[in-house]
Amino acid sequence: MRHLIAALSASIFAAPAFAALPVDGALNFQPAATRIAERAHEFHNVLLWVITFIVALVTVLLIWVMVRYNRAANKTPRRFSHNTTVEVIWTVVPALILVGIASLSFPNLYYQNVTPNLGEIAATSKSLLASGKTAQHLAYTKNNFPDAAEKGFVNIKVQGNQWNWTYSYPDITDDTGAAIEFVSNGIHKGRPGDKEIYEANTGRTDFDAQPVNLAVDYPMVVPAGRYVRYYIAAADVIHSFTIPSFSIKTDAVPGRLNEGWFLVEEPGVYYGQCSELCGIDHAYMPIEVRVVPQAQFDRWAELMKAGDFDAAATSVMNIAGLETQTKFASNN
Ligand SMILES: [Cu+2]
């Protein structure tokens, strides 16, 4: 019990401020980092009550039948076999419960699966403000982010490989017109020599601080508070790009381009893993997303364009908080 309480409080109070990753003994989901995840969690919490009510009702009915109608308590059972009223109720009520659940789940599915139209979001927000509908505007900006919409998408192509990920940023090109592209390999821990290999390859000394099977050598980097649209495919077999704290999971299929989006406001490190059995090293192709303030992202992009991948990766090892963004920019 003490262990459970410790684990619970660890997950609630001591969760690392800037990292979203599984915690030993924790319950429930990782904290939501996107609106998509918030909505998924809200939906889950509603469903939990529905399920609890149904299980309790069925349990009570079962116990009632066992006590009231066992052979000793009910010596001469009546001989009817149908009751139209009861049958209508137990058909219609579950159907209505399902309709209720669907009315909550479909909007969430749509929100997650359909890449938003940024022009429309910016225009809708402006027209709501212009007509003085502040309450509607507040409700609208809960699910839509007009400031980010003005800036357009950050586009990233994700490719699943046996067994790592390739990230390209088609809009960020160097002098020759080539897009930034790099392979992101999981950091192996636990075998003799892993630390030395890591330090030799990356020139970094943070091996011991890296979480097992989650950290990578060159992470995906995105700016905070921006709409990120990712296109995803695979080179060999099916992989699945999954980040629990974003509530996103998109299959990477050879020969087929899938699409998804997310927007993270809080800078930090967010971890995920491939979620489609893809071969012997399936467990060793983690996903690490570093969400950084725009100024830090721009500097990372400059270093990547210059071809200095190690300096770029090092530049995002410490993530500037949003409040330090201006200071960071002036230091730059
Ligand atoms: Cu995979």
Boltz pocket constraint, residues with backbone or C-beta under 6 A from the ligand:
constraints:
  - pocket:
      binder: B
      contacts: [[A, 160], [A, 161], [A, 238], [A, 239], [A, 240], [A, 274], [A, 275], [A, 276], [A, 277], [A, 278], [A, 282], [A, 285]]
      max_distance: 6.0
